[in-house]
Structure formats: structure tokens, C-alpha cells
Amino acid sequence: MPITKQYLKSKPECKVTFNIPAKEASSVAVAGDFNDWKKMELKKLKNGNFKGQMKLPTDKSYEFKYCIDGEWKNEEEADRYNWNEYAAAENSVLEL
């Protein structure tokens, strides 16, 4: 479940691309503290991957998870993981 980061030279922002291989899934969303944990649906591509982009301020870290067909999953290649007491589970962390 790779994430790509493209840092902008003109602003303190990073364009983050979520690209999740989930051929069997019918829906994939990403939610985190960057969007108040509201699910952002990702677009299904012809190759079966789901993809979405957003611009985020740099010099921050963000906790997030994927929701794949209603089941919450972590990013396998996250920068790190952080225990969340509220969810009683680890969240993926994106370091920008």
C-alpha cells in the first residue's frame, strides 16, 4: 500500500498520493486527523488499485487508516505506527 510524497517548492505543502492495491474491494477510503477522520473515498483504477491525492502542510505528522469495504486497515509501509487509546489499536503515521 505505497504512499508517495511530492514536496512543493513554492509552499510548505506536500502532495500525498495514496495508492492501494485492492482488486477484490468495492470501496476504499482514507481517514485521519488531516480530515477529522471523515472518510475520503478513493477512485478505483482499471488495474484494481484505488488512488487519491491531497495536499497537506509539512513539518507535521498525521495519523490515518484505510477503510476497505468497511474494515479498518493500516498502511503496511507507514513511516511509523502510533497507539491510539480511543480506538485501542495502532494507527498508521505519515511524517511530512
PyMOL commands that place a pseudoatom at each C-alpha (Angstrom):
pseudoatom trace, name=CA, resn=MET, resi=1, chain=A, elem=C, hetatm=0, pos=[0.000, 0.000, 0.000]
pseudoatom trace, name=CA, resn=PRO, resi=2, chain=A, elem=C, hetatm=0, pos=[2.517, 2.611, -1.085]
pseudoatom trace, name=CA, resn=ILE, resi=3, chain=A, elem=C, hetatm=0, pos=[2.270, 6.316, -0.433]
pseudoatom trace, name=CA, resn=THR, resi=4, chain=A, elem=C, hetatm=0, pos=[4.178, 8.860, -2.488]
pseudoatom trace, name=CA, resn=LYS, resi=5, chain=A, elem=C, hetatm=0, pos=[5.115, 12.318, -1.266]
pseudoatom trace, name=CA, resn=GLN, resi=6, chain=A, elem=C, hetatm=0, pos=[5.836, 15.246, -3.560]
pseudoatom trace, name=CA, resn=TYR, resi=7, chain=A, elem=C, hetatm=0, pos=[7.064, 18.311, -1.668]
pseudoatom trace, name=CA, resn=LEU, resi=8, chain=A, elem=C, hetatm=0, pos=[6.115, 21.622, -3.250]
pseudoatom trace, name=CA, resn=LYS, resi=9, chain=A, elem=C, hetatm=0, pos=[8.882, 24.197, -3.676]
pseudoatom trace, name=CA, resn=SER, resi=10, chain=A, elem=C, hetatm=0, pos=[6.542, 27.185, -3.689]
pseudoatom trace, name=CA, resn=LYS, resi=11, chain=A, elem=C, hetatm=0, pos=[4.658, 26.395, -0.440]
pseudoatom trace, name=CA, resn=PRO, resi=12, chain=A, elem=C, hetatm=0, pos=[5.202, 24.448, 2.780]
pseudoatom trace, name=CA, resn=GLU, resi=13, chain=A, elem=C, hetatm=0, pos=[2.939, 21.695, 1.451]
pseudoatom trace, name=CA, resn=CYS, resi=14, chain=A, elem=C, hetatm=0, pos=[3.302, 18.120, 0.291]
pseudoatom trace, name=CA, resn=LYS, resi=15, chain=A, elem=C, hetatm=0, pos=[1.127, 16.416, -2.309]
pseudoatom trace, name=CA, resn=VAL, resi=16, chain=A, elem=C, hetatm=0, pos=[0.429, 12.975, -0.863]
pseudoatom trace, name=CA, resn=THR, resi=17, chain=A, elem=C, hetatm=0, pos=[-0.791, 10.207, -3.163]
pseudoatom trace, name=CA, resn=PHE, resi=18, chain=A, elem=C, hetatm=0, pos=[-2.437, 7.142, -1.639]
pseudoatom trace, name=CA, resn=ASN, resi=19, chain=A, elem=C, hetatm=0, pos=[-2.286, 4.132, -3.995]
pseudoatom trace, name=CA, resn=ILE, resi=20, chain=A, elem=C, hetatm=0, pos=[-3.820, 0.999, -2.522]
pseudoatom trace, name=CA, resn=PRO, resi=21, chain=A, elem=C, hetatm=0, pos=[-3.868, -2.360, -4.326]
pseudoatom trace, name=CA, resn=ALA, resi=22, chain=A, elem=C, hetatm=0, pos=[-7.267, -3.875, -3.505]
pseudoatom trace, name=CA, resn=LYS, resi=23, chain=A, elem=C, hetatm=0, pos=[-8.564, -5.645, -6.616]
pseudoatom trace, name=CA, resn=GLU, resi=24, chain=A, elem=C, hetatm=0, pos=[-11.288, -7.525, -4.752]
pseudoatom trace, name=CA, resn=ALA, resi=25, chain=A, elem=C, hetatm=0, pos=[-12.566, -4.456, -2.868]
pseudoatom trace, name=CA, resn=SER, resi=26, chain=A, elem=C, hetatm=0, pos=[-15.593, -2.462, -3.932]
pseudoatom trace, name=CA, resn=SER, resi=27, chain=A, elem=C, hetatm=0, pos=[-14.685, 0.662, -1.924]
pseudoatom trace, name=CA, resn=VAL, resi=28, chain=A, elem=C, hetatm=0, pos=[-11.595, 2.106, -0.270]
pseudoatom trace, name=CA, resn=ALA, resi=29, chain=A, elem=C, hetatm=0, pos=[-11.402, 5.315, 1.741]
pseudoatom trace, name=CA, resn=VAL, resi=30, chain=A, elem=C, hetatm=0, pos=[-8.732, 7.052, 3.790]
pseudoatom trace, name=CA, resn=ALA, resi=31, chain=A, elem=C, hetatm=0, pos=[-9.444, 8.862, 7.047]
pseudoatom trace, name=CA, resn=GLY, resi=32, chain=A, elem=C, hetatm=0, pos=[-7.148, 10.551, 9.513]
pseudoatom trace, name=CA, resn=ASP, resi=33, chain=A, elem=C, hetatm=0, pos=[-6.542, 13.568, 11.643]
pseudoatom trace, name=CA, resn=PHE, resi=34, chain=A, elem=C, hetatm=0, pos=[-5.832, 15.517, 8.419]
pseudoatom trace, name=CA, resn=ASN, resi=35, chain=A, elem=C, hetatm=0, pos=[-9.566, 15.341, 7.558]
pseudoatom trace, name=CA, resn=ASP, resi=36, chain=A, elem=C, hetatm=0, pos=[-11.126, 14.996, 11.045]
pseudoatom trace, name=CA, resn=TRP, resi=37, chain=A, elem=C, hetatm=0, pos=[-11.427, 11.228, 10.485]
pseudoatom trace, name=CA, resn=LYS, resi=38, chain=A, elem=C, hetatm=0, pos=[-14.050, 11.697, 7.767]
pseudoatom trace, name=CA, resn=LYS, resi=39, chain=A, elem=C, hetatm=0, pos=[-13.687, 9.072, 5.066]
pseudoatom trace, name=CA, resn=MET, resi=40, chain=A, elem=C, hetatm=0, pos=[-12.341, 10.329, 1.734]
pseudoatom trace, name=CA, resn=GLU, resi=41, chain=A, elem=C, hetatm=0, pos=[-13.293, 7.823, -0.940]
pseudoatom trace, name=CA, resn=LEU, resi=42, chain=A, elem=C, hetatm=0, pos=[-10.500, 6.793, -3.295]
pseudoatom trace, name=CA, resn=LYS, resi=43, chain=A, elem=C, hetatm=0, pos=[-11.050, 6.232, -7.004]
pseudoatom trace, name=CA, resn=LYS, resi=44, chain=A, elem=C, hetatm=0, pos=[-10.840, 2.681, -8.358]
pseudoatom trace, name=CA, resn=LEU, resi=45, chain=A, elem=C, hetatm=0, pos=[-8.475, 2.378, -11.313]
pseudoatom trace, name=CA, resn=LYS, resi=46, chain=A, elem=C, hetatm=0, pos=[-8.644, -0.149, -14.160]
pseudoatom trace, name=CA, resn=ASN, resi=47, chain=A, elem=C, hetatm=0, pos=[-5.708, -2.085, -12.680]
pseudoatom trace, name=CA, resn=GLY, resi=48, chain=A, elem=C, hetatm=0, pos=[-7.683, -2.683, -9.468]
pseudoatom trace, name=CA, resn=ASN, resi=49, chain=A, elem=C, hetatm=0, pos=[-5.803, -0.132, -7.350]
pseudoatom trace, name=CA, resn=PHE, resi=50, chain=A, elem=C, hetatm=0, pos=[-7.544, 2.679, -5.510]
pseudoatom trace, name=CA, resn=LYS, resi=51, chain=A, elem=C, hetatm=0, pos=[-5.948, 6.115, -5.705]
pseudoatom trace, name=CA, resn=GLY, resi=52, chain=A, elem=C, hetatm=0, pos=[-6.420, 9.547, -4.195]
pseudoatom trace, name=CA, resn=GLN, resi=53, chain=A, elem=C, hetatm=0, pos=[-4.402, 12.709, -3.558]
pseudoatom trace, name=CA, resn=MET, resi=54, chain=A, elem=C, hetatm=0, pos=[-4.395, 15.568, -1.097]
pseudoatom trace, name=CA, resn=LYS, resi=55, chain=A, elem=C, hetatm=0, pos=[-2.126, 18.461, -0.200]
pseudoatom trace, name=CA, resn=LEU, resi=56, chain=A, elem=C, hetatm=0, pos=[-1.048, 18.614, 3.434]
pseudoatom trace, name=CA, resn=PRO, resi=57, chain=A, elem=C, hetatm=0, pos=[1.055, 21.108, 5.413]
pseudoatom trace, name=CA, resn=THR, resi=58, chain=A, elem=C, hetatm=0, pos=[4.623, 19.977, 6.027]
pseudoatom trace, name=CA, resn=ASP, resi=59, chain=A, elem=C, hetatm=0, pos=[6.549, 19.715, 9.314]
pseudoatom trace, name=CA, resn=LYS, resi=60, chain=A, elem=C, hetatm=0, pos=[3.727, 17.664, 10.845]
pseudoatom trace, name=CA, resn=SER, resi=61, chain=A, elem=C, hetatm=0, pos=[2.804, 14.067, 11.399]
pseudoatom trace, name=CA, resn=TYR, resi=62, chain=A, elem=C, hetatm=0, pos=[-0.656, 12.667, 10.690]
pseudoatom trace, name=CA, resn=GLU, resi=63, chain=A, elem=C, hetatm=0, pos=[-2.385, 9.537, 11.987]
pseudoatom trace, name=CA, resn=PHE, resi=64, chain=A, elem=C, hetatm=0, pos=[-4.591, 7.726, 9.480]
pseudoatom trace, name=CA, resn=LYS, resi=65, chain=A, elem=C, hetatm=0, pos=[-6.139, 4.431, 8.397]
pseudoatom trace, name=CA, resn=TYR, resi=66, chain=A, elem=C, hetatm=0, pos=[-7.769, 2.941, 5.339]
pseudoatom trace, name=CA, resn=CYS, resi=67, chain=A, elem=C, hetatm=0, pos=[-11.326, 1.680, 5.320]
pseudoatom trace, name=CA, resn=ILE, resi=68, chain=A, elem=C, hetatm=0, pos=[-11.514, -1.192, 2.825]
pseudoatom trace, name=CA, resn=ASP, resi=69, chain=A, elem=C, hetatm=0, pos=[-15.068, -2.485, 2.387]
pseudoatom trace, name=CA, resn=GLY, resi=70, chain=A, elem=C, hetatm=0, pos=[-15.875, -1.318, 5.913]
pseudoatom trace, name=CA, resn=GLU, resi=71, chain=A, elem=C, hetatm=0, pos=[-12.789, -2.876, 7.561]
pseudoatom trace, name=CA, resn=TRP, resi=72, chain=A, elem=C, hetatm=0, pos=[-10.108, -0.576, 9.007]
pseudoatom trace, name=CA, resn=LYS, resi=73, chain=A, elem=C, hetatm=0, pos=[-6.534, -1.341, 7.868]
pseudoatom trace, name=CA, resn=ASN, resi=74, chain=A, elem=C, hetatm=0, pos=[-3.139, 0.228, 8.438]
pseudoatom trace, name=CA, resn=GLU, resi=75, chain=A, elem=C, hetatm=0, pos=[-0.694, 1.275, 5.740]
pseudoatom trace, name=CA, resn=GLU, resi=76, chain=A, elem=C, hetatm=0, pos=[1.921, -1.502, 5.517]
pseudoatom trace, name=CA, resn=GLU, resi=77, chain=A, elem=C, hetatm=0, pos=[4.636, 0.989, 4.559]
pseudoatom trace, name=CA, resn=ALA, resi=78, chain=A, elem=C, hetatm=0, pos=[3.728, 3.739, 7.040]
pseudoatom trace, name=CA, resn=ASP, resi=79, chain=A, elem=C, hetatm=0, pos=[6.503, 5.951, 8.377]
pseudoatom trace, name=CA, resn=ARG, resi=80, chain=A, elem=C, hetatm=0, pos=[5.655, 4.569, 11.813]
pseudoatom trace, name=CA, resn=TYR, resi=81, chain=A, elem=C, hetatm=0, pos=[2.689, 3.446, 13.934]
pseudoatom trace, name=CA, resn=ASN, resi=82, chain=A, elem=C, hetatm=0, pos=[1.155, 5.105, 16.971]
pseudoatom trace, name=CA, resn=TRP, resi=83, chain=A, elem=C, hetatm=0, pos=[-1.045, 3.512, 19.646]
pseudoatom trace, name=CA, resn=ASN, resi=84, chain=A, elem=C, hetatm=0, pos=[-4.448, 5.190, 19.886]
pseudoatom trace, name=CA, resn=GLU, resi=85, chain=A, elem=C, hetatm=0, pos=[-6.216, 4.758, 23.243]
pseudoatom trace, name=CA, resn=TYR, resi=86, chain=A, elem=C, hetatm=0, pos=[-9.605, 5.768, 21.824]
pseudoatom trace, name=CA, resn=ALA, resi=87, chain=A, elem=C, hetatm=0, pos=[-9.538, 3.061, 19.150]
pseudoatom trace, name=CA, resn=ALA, resi=88, chain=A, elem=C, hetatm=0, pos=[-7.499, 0.621, 21.268]
pseudoatom trace, name=CA, resn=ALA, resi=89, chain=A, elem=C, hetatm=0, pos=[-5.392, -0.056, 18.174]
pseudoatom trace, name=CA, resn=GLU, resi=90, chain=A, elem=C, hetatm=0, pos=[-2.406, 1.275, 16.283]
pseudoatom trace, name=CA, resn=ASN, resi=91, chain=A, elem=C, hetatm=0, pos=[-2.806, 3.904, 13.588]
pseudoatom trace, name=CA, resn=SER, resi=92, chain=A, elem=C, hetatm=0, pos=[-0.522, 4.476, 10.634]
pseudoatom trace, name=CA, resn=VAL, resi=93, chain=A, elem=C, hetatm=0, pos=[1.534, 7.666, 10.834]
pseudoatom trace, name=CA, resn=LEU, resi=94, chain=A, elem=C, hetatm=0, pos=[2.524, 9.872, 7.913]
pseudoatom trace, name=CA, resn=GLU, resi=95, chain=A, elem=C, hetatm=0, pos=[5.560, 12.103, 8.585]
pseudoatom trace, name=CA, resn=LEU, resi=96, chain=A, elem=C, hetatm=0, pos=[5.858, 15.196, 6.423]
for i in range(1, 96): cmd.bond("trace and resi %d" % i, "trace and resi %d" % (i + 1))
show_as sticks, trace
zoom trace
